[in-house]
């Protein structure tokens, strides 16, 4: 089903959905012990999300970190977190973002 979602999202030019489809497929491949294929899909998700939306980019980077975490990737992910945080309009939203599951997970990997 993830492959179908990727194909449909690509056909309809919906990069966020395409990236989310690649992330889902990456997790499924990893669960099936096909880690190299999972890493490739996670990298595709990062590439697509980088050109579309910082929040989806963060999710894609988090997926890739889980599969193939490097110091360079962790730094890139932290930079995206900082960029998103700076873009938020007030302290309450910034605090909620800092407490989000994905931010906590990324910071927990450092």
Buried (B, 14 or more C-beta within 10 A) or exposed (E): EBEEBBEEBBEEEBBBBBBBBBBBBBBBBBEEEBBEBBBBBBBBBBBBBBEBBBBBBBBBBBBBBBBBBEEEBBEBBBEBBEEBBEEBEEEEEBEEBEEBEBBEEBEEBE
